[in-house]
Amino acid sequence: MVAGSFTRENVTKISLDRVWKAGVLDAHNLIPKLLSDFISSVELLEGEGGLGTVKKTNFTEAVKEFRFVTDKIELLDTENHIVKQSVIDGGLIGQRLKSYSFEMKFEVVNSSETLGKITLEYDTIDDTPLSDEEQEEIMKGLFLIIKAIEGYLIENPTSYA
């Protein structure tokens, strides 16, 4: 087993408050609507979207690697705009990883742009760290979600205002 982490950054052309509301606080409702080709539903198994919430994201047949991901919100810091979710079932659990979690931190760039920092912490099943290619493959799905939310918010400037 090898423990590791990596961070990626992304700047969106959306204000911090709108990114936080849409991409974190209401993501379980918004994302299945925006990415229905890939995500069939998001079920809240415990909680209502806040700290401690356990949610199951179900994927369509378009996602070949796995059928679902169940995660738990371990940290929800609205003041500092940080959310951390631990994957507890599905996804890459049991395939390549023993455990993994995502921490997303959002910071103001200016009044109309937000910097998002995504850190993935993981433990592999074997004795090799994730390769650069594996890291990029994991992030590709996250950035697809980010770009979908950004596109929606640009097209709907009064949503989540």
Solvent accessible surface area in square Angstrom, and as a share of the most:
residue,aa,sasa,rsa
1,M,116,0.52
2,V,39,0.23
3,A,78,0.60
4,G,25,0.24
5,S,69,0.45
6,F,18,0.07
7,T,65,0.38
8,R,58,0.21
9,E,102,0.46
10,N,24,0.12
11,V,72,0.41
12,T,11,0.06
13,K,135,0.57
14,I,6,0.03
15,S,34,0.22
16,L,21,0.11
17,D,86,0.45
18,R,33,0.12
19,V,13,0.08
20,W,7,0.02
21,K,77,0.33
22,A,0,0.00
23,G,18,0.17
24,V,18,0.11
25,L,71,0.35
26,D,36,0.19
27,A,11,0.08
28,H,30,0.14
29,N,73,0.38
30,L,8,0.04
31,I,21,0.11
32,P,23,0.14
33,K,151,0.64
34,L,52,0.26
35,L,15,0.08
36,S,71,0.46
37,D,106,0.55
38,F,76,0.32
39,I,7,0.04
40,S,69,0.44
41,S,41,0.26
42,V,29,0.17
43,E,73,0.33
44,L,66,0.33
45,L,89,0.44
46,E,108,0.48
47,G,51,0.49
48,E,161,0.72
49,G,12,0.12
50,G,30,0.29
51,L,118,0.59
52,G,27,0.26
53,T,1,0.01
54,V,11,0.06
55,K,24,0.10
56,K,54,0.23
57,T,17,0.10
58,N,29,0.15
59,F,39,0.16
60,T,32,0.19
61,E,129,0.58
62,A,55,0.42
63,V,22,0.13
64,K,161,0.68
65,E,99,0.44
66,F,44,0.18
67,R,101,0.37
68,F,57,0.24
69,V,20,0.11
70,T,10,0.06
71,D,11,0.06
72,K,71,0.30
73,I,11,0.06
74,E,81,0.36
75,L,71,0.35
76,L,40,0.20
77,D,38,0.20
78,T,75,0.44
79,E,152,0.68
80,N,79,0.41
81,H,29,0.13
82,I,28,0.14
83,V,1,0.01
84,K,49,0.21
85,Q,28,0.13
86,S,23,0.15
87,V,9,0.05
88,I,90,0.45
89,D,71,0.37
90,G,13,0.13
91,G,2,0.02
92,L,32,0.16
93,I,47,0.24
94,G,58,0.55
95,Q,101,0.45
96,R,50,0.18
97,L,0,0.00
98,K,122,0.52
99,S,45,0.29
100,Y,14,0.05
101,S,11,0.07
102,F,27,0.11
103,E,57,0.26
104,M,30,0.13
105,K,71,0.30
106,F,23,0.09
107,E,57,0.25
108,V,94,0.54
109,V,73,0.42
110,N,70,0.36
111,S,107,0.69
112,S,63,0.41
113,E,39,0.17
114,T,1,0.01
115,L,31,0.15
116,G,9,0.08
117,K,61,0.26
118,I,4,0.02
119,T,35,0.20
120,L,0,0.00
121,E,80,0.36
122,Y,13,0.05
123,D,37,0.19
124,T,0,0.00
125,I,88,0.45
126,D,66,0.34
127,D,108,0.56
128,T,70,0.40
129,P,76,0.48
130,L,8,0.04
131,S,45,0.29
132,D,101,0.53
133,E,128,0.58
134,E,55,0.25
135,Q,23,0.10
136,E,87,0.39
137,E,93,0.41
138,I,26,0.13
139,M,1,0.00
140,K,126,0.53
141,G,36,0.34
142,L,31,0.15
143,F,48,0.20
144,L,77,0.38
145,I,42,0.21
146,I,32,0.16
147,K,102,0.43
148,A,24,0.19
149,I,13,0.07
150,E,20,0.09
151,G,29,0.28
152,Y,61,0.23
153,L,0,0.00
154,I,94,0.48
155,E,137,0.62
156,N,50,0.26
157,P,91,0.57
158,T,119,0.69
159,S,26,0.17
160,Y,57,0.22
161,A,91,0.71
